[in-house]
Each structure stands twice: as C-alpha cells, then as structure tokens.
C-alpha cells in the first residue's frame, strides 16, 4: 500500500503543486486522479474538473477520469466512480495499481518488445562480476546467490505481457553479473538484483563483490540510496518491504519499472 501512495505522490510535479496528505480522502473529488493522469499521459484533463461539495459532481469528475483510462484499455474490473468517491481503500489501491501497470510496466512492453526478441545472451560479457579474482585477499561466498545449475521446481507465471517483458528485461540486466532473478518476490530479498540492475545502467555505481560481504538489508538500502541520488528514482519501498519473508510483488514491480527510463541503450544493443 505504501509503495502505491509513494508512487502517486512522486508524480505530482504540477504547477501549482498538488499535496497528497491522505490518498483515500484526497482522491474523492477526482482532482488528484486527473492530475496524476495528466502527469503520466501528457494529456489535458483538469480543464474538465468541476469543483463542488456535491457528490454528483465528484462522481462526474471521477467518471471522466475512468472513461479516459477505459479508452486506453486500462483494466478497471471492480473499479467504479462510487468506490473512488467513497475512498474505499481496496478500490483506490486497485485503481492506482492498474494505472502503474499501464503507464510504468506497460511502457516497457511498448518500448522493448521488439528489442528483447532480437537480443541474445551472447550480447553480454560472459565474465561474472561476482567471481573472485586470483589476487583477491580472502574469498567470496556465493551462497546468497541462486545456483545457475539449479532449476526451479516451478517457474512463476505472470499473465500480463508487460510484467513478463519486465521480468525478461531484468533477467537480461542481471544475468551478466551472475545474479539470477526468477520472480518479483524472493529473488530480490538479498538486494543483489537491485544492485545488478543499477550496475547494468551505470557500472561505475556498484561494486557487486563488496555486496557479498554485506547483510541483505544493507544491500537493499544501498541500492535504494544509489537509485535515488544517482538515477533520481524515488525510494518507494523500505528495506523491510523487500527483506521480509514474502515481499509484495506488486510493490517491487512498481519500483523496478521506474528504472526503465535509464535504459535507452537497449535499443542500440538490439540494432547491433
């Protein structure tokens, strides 16, 4: 829930600025929703907003925003204007999640679907960044990494094309550094997957060998800090959200999809 709220707030760069104090209350008149969609889509919606304390006008504002999403085939199952106007948490969070999925992860589908089909693993260096060098002092334990030779009993099934494509993209980014990612849950608990994604964007930002000497929580916190200060990606999650027994996959998908804006080089790789 917190990641959805942080994601929503992170996109409010409007002039004058919009403040979100309580998402479930502030979204009820439709203005916050229209502002978010303007920021994400670049389309003008607020000119259709009508300010009024009367419920019928609030419902009308929200209905306009939902119609905008429906025209773009955003999934709205179980979402209606009444639920948003009443600030029902399950309905609001479902709406925000589907907006995230369309504009963030969906952007990956449109940007990289052809690129991924033409990429091959030979495009990447075969040397693992995590392998100890002969002149290294001491040795490194790879016990925190999934074994490449060990096949999972059951592969996770992601039904949305955008999420499947996002997972493929992550695997392309991390595999060249010896980090295996099988899902958007437990594969991220060590923090190595986040660091490997960052390193694939800018290799100078991360030393993965040093990360093997740290606790998972430290790796996660470091990754969030680097992403925030060097890539301008807001920390939507707390380390505890990821290092827990069962991380919330939707939250991780939301956060990871924000790295896509730094991946223009993939088009160049696909053309090679």
RALIN-V992639 format. One record per residue. N is the residue number from 1. RES is the residue in one small letter. PHI is phi in radians with two decimals (999 if undefined). Layout:
n: {N:N}
res: {RES:RES}
phi: {PHI:PHI}
This chain:
n: {1:2:3:4:5:6:7:8:9:10:11:12:13:14:15:16:17:18:19:20:21:22:23:24:25:26:27:28:29:30:31:32:33:34:35:36:37:38:39:40:41:42:43:44:45:46:47:48:49:50:51:52:53:54:55:56:57:58:59:60:61:62:63:64:65:66:67:68:69:70:71:72:73:74:75:76:77:78:79:80:81:82:83:84:85:86:87:88:89:90:91:92:93:94:95:96:97:98:99:100:101:102:103:104:105:106:107:108:109:110:111:112:113:114:115:116:117:118:119:120:121:122:123:124:125:126:127:128:129:130:131:132:133:134:135:136:137:138:139:140:141:142:143:144:145:146:147:148:149:150:151:152:153:154:155:156:157:158:159:160:161:162:163:164:165:166:167:168:169:170:171:172:173:174:175:176:177:178:179:180:181:182:183:184:185:186:187:188:189:190:191:192:193:194:195:196:197:198:199:200:201:202:203:204:205:206:207:208:209:210:211:212:213:214:215:216:217:218:219:220:221:222:223:224:225:226:227:228:229:230:231:232:233:234:235:236:237:238:239:240:241:242:243:244:245:246:247:248:249:250:251:252:253:254:255:256:257:258:259:260:261:262:263:264:265:266:267:268:269:270:271:272}
res: {x:x:x:x:x:x:x:x:x:x:x:x:x:x:x:x:x:x:x:x:x:x:x:x:x:x:x:x:x:x:x:x:x:x:x:x:x:x:x:x:x:x:x:x:x:x:x:x:x:x:x:x:x:x:x:x:x:x:x:x:x:x:x:x:x:x:x:x:x:x:x:x:x:x:x:x:x:x:x:x:x:x:x:x:x:x:x:x:x:x:x:x:x:x:x:x:x:x:x:x:x:x:x:x:x:x:x:x:x:x:x:x:x:x:x:x:x:x:x:x:x:x:x:x:x:x:x:x:x:x:x:x:x:x:x:x:x:x:x:x:x:x:x:x:x:x:x:x:x:x:x:x:x:x:x:x:x:x:x:x:x:x:x:x:x:x:x:x:x:x:x:x:x:x:x:x:x:x:x:x:x:x:x:x:x:x:x:x:x:x:x:x:x:x:x:x:x:x:x:x:x:x:x:x:x:x:x:x:x:x:x:x:x:x:x:x:x:x:x:x:x:x:x:x:x:x:x:x:x:x:x:x:x:x:x:x:x:x:x:x:x:x:x:x:x:x:x:x:x:x:x:x:x:x:x:x:x:x:x:x:x:x:x:x:x:x:x:x:x:x:x:x}
phi: {999:-1.09:-1.15:-1.13:-1.17:-1.11:-1.05:-1.05:-1.11:-1.10:-1.63:-1.48:-1.98:-1.25:-2.20:-1.24:-1.05:-1.86:-1.79:-1.93:-1.68:-2.45:-0.96:-1.19:-1.57:-1.24:-1.44:-1.23:-1.70:1.63:-1.18:-1.04:-1.11:-1.10:-1.12:-1.05:-1.18:-1.08:-1.12:-1.38:-1.74:1.43:-1.60:-1.52:-2.22:-1.12:-1.14:-1.63:-1.29:-2.17:-1.41:-2.91:-1.33:-1.39:-1.05:-1.06:-1.31:-1.09:-1.08:-1.15:-1.06:-1.15:-1.06:-1.11:-1.16:-1.17:-1.13:-1.04:-1.22:-1.09:-1.07:-1.73:1.07:-1.34:-1.14:-2.21:-1.09:1.39:-2.01:-2.43:-1.07:-1.12:-1.12:-1.24:-1.12:-1.56:1.16:-1.17:-0.93:-1.07:-1.25:-1.10:-1.18:-1.10:-1.12:-1.07:-1.06:-1.22:-1.15:-1.01:-1.06:-1.29:-1.46:-1.64:-1.15:-1.12:-1.10:-1.12:-0.99:-1.29:-1.52:-2.11:-1.01:-1.31:-1.14:-1.13:-1.19:-1.69:-1.37:-2.25:-1.12:-1.23:-1.23:-1.91:-1.08:-1.55:-1.29:-1.42:-1.18:-1.63:-1.30:-1.14:-1.57:-0.99:-1.64:-1.25:-1.48:1.41:-2.44:-1.94:-1.74:-1.77:-1.15:-1.43:-1.72:-1.14:-1.31:-1.14:-1.46:-1.70:-1.58:-1.13:-1.11:-2.52:-1.34:-1.16:-1.99:-1.90:-1.43:-1.38:-1.04:-1.09:-1.24:-1.06:-1.17:-1.08:-1.11:-1.05:-1.09:-1.06:-1.09:-1.11:-1.21:-1.58:-1.13:-1.24:-1.88:1.37:-1.86:-1.68:-2.13:-1.87:-2.82:-1.91:-2.17:-1.15:-1.09:-1.76:-1.15:-1.37:1.51:-1.17:-1.13:-1.06:-1.14:-1.18:-1.09:-1.10:-1.12:-1.19:-1.46:-2.57:-1.10:-1.31:-1.45:-2.39:-1.98:-1.21:-1.09:-1.12:-1.18:-1.23:-1.59:-1.81:-1.29:-0.89:-1.07:-1.18:-1.10:-1.12:-1.09:-1.11:-1.06:-1.11:-1.18:-1.10:-1.06:-1.24:-1.44:-1.78:-2.04:1.05:-1.80:-1.12:-1.33:-1.26:-2.03:-1.81:-0.90:-1.15:-1.17:-1.80:-1.37:-1.22:-1.07:-2.26:-1.06:-1.35:-1.15:-1.08:-1.15:-1.18:-1.03:-1.00:-1.19:-1.10:-1.11:-1.30:-1.36:-1.12:-1.16:-1.89:-2.05:-1.09:-1.16:-1.15:-1.07:-1.18:-1.11:-1.17:-1.49:-1.25}
